[in-house]
Amino acid sequence: MLKPPPDRRRGFLYFKSTMETAILLEEFTYRTSRSGGKGGQNVNKVETKVEACLDVAASEALTPPEKALIFENLAHRISASGILAASCQTERSQLANKEKASAKLLALVQKALIRPKKRKRTRIPPEVKAARLEAKKRQSEKKAARRIDPR
């Protein structure tokens, strides 16, 4: 169903997470409501929109450092009561929307646990500096040759 991301991705290192996805999925709560848009009678009668919610502070699947990372990285998505939510209303069935909302919320949590790799500063080699200065000198000589002497 839902698979965890690989340990490494280009440019990023994953936070060594002890998060158990199965336990985390059990902590999700779901709310349903009527979906908007096209669909006629189905939209008017059936509650197909699903919102998956996670109480980050009360979660037992996350360690305190992981919770801190989530609060830091997803501050704009967490409500005042500490609930992280993701909704889905693209499908006509509630079950399909529930699975998509769960996957979306799990992906949000996993992405929040990513720490970017620290950039290592490197020195510019002397050959590169010399080549750049030589190119600048050639360019200035070329432009100087175009000038008309006012004498």
Secondary structure in CASP SS format (residue, H / E / C, confidence):
PFRMAT SS
TARGET T0000
AUTHOR 0000-0000-0000
METHOD secondary structure of the structure
MODEL  1
M C 1.00
L C 1.00
K C 1.00
P C 1.00
P C 1.00
P C 1.00
D C 1.00
R E 1.00
R E 1.00
R C 1.00
G C 1.00
F E 1.00
L E 1.00
Y E 1.00
F C 1.00
K C 1.00
S C 1.00
T C 1.00
M C 1.00
E C 1.00
T H 1.00
A H 1.00
I H 1.00
L H 1.00
L H 1.00
E H 1.00
E H 1.00
F C 1.00
T E 1.00
Y E 1.00
R E 1.00
T E 1.00
S E 1.00
R C 1.00
S C 1.00
G C 1.00
G C 1.00
K C 1.00
G C 1.00
G C 1.00
Q H 1.00
N H 1.00
V H 1.00
N H 1.00
K H 1.00
V C 1.00
E C 1.00
T C 1.00
K E 1.00
V E 1.00
E E 1.00
A E 1.00
C E 1.00
L E 1.00
D E 1.00
V C 1.00
A C 1.00
A C 1.00
S C 1.00
E C 1.00
A C 1.00
L C 1.00
T C 1.00
P H 1.00
P H 1.00
E H 1.00
K H 1.00
A H 1.00
L H 1.00
I H 1.00
F H 1.00
E H 1.00
N H 1.00
L C 1.00
A C 1.00
H C 1.00
R C 1.00
I E 1.00
S C 1.00
A C 1.00
S C 1.00
G C 1.00
I E 1.00
L E 1.00
A E 1.00
A E 1.00
S E 1.00
C E 1.00
Q C 1.00
T C 1.00
E C 1.00
R C 1.00
S C 1.00
Q H 1.00
L H 1.00
A H 1.00
N H 1.00
K H 1.00
E H 1.00
K H 1.00
A H 1.00
S H 1.00
A H 1.00
K H 1.00
L H 1.00
L H 1.00
A H 1.00
L H 1.00
V H 1.00
Q H 1.00
K H 1.00
A H 1.00
L C 1.00
I E 1.00
R E 1.00
P E 1.00
K C 1.00
K C 1.00
R C 1.00
K C 1.00
R C 1.00
T C 1.00
R C 1.00
I C 1.00
P C 1.00
P H 1.00
E H 1.00
V H 1.00
K H 1.00
A H 1.00
A H 1.00
R H 1.00
L H 1.00
E H 1.00
A H 1.00
K H 1.00
K H 1.00
R H 1.00
Q H 1.00
S H 1.00
E H 1.00
K H 1.00
K H 1.00
A H 1.00
A H 1.00
R H 1.00
R C 1.00
I C 1.00
D C 1.00
P C 1.00
R C 1.00
END
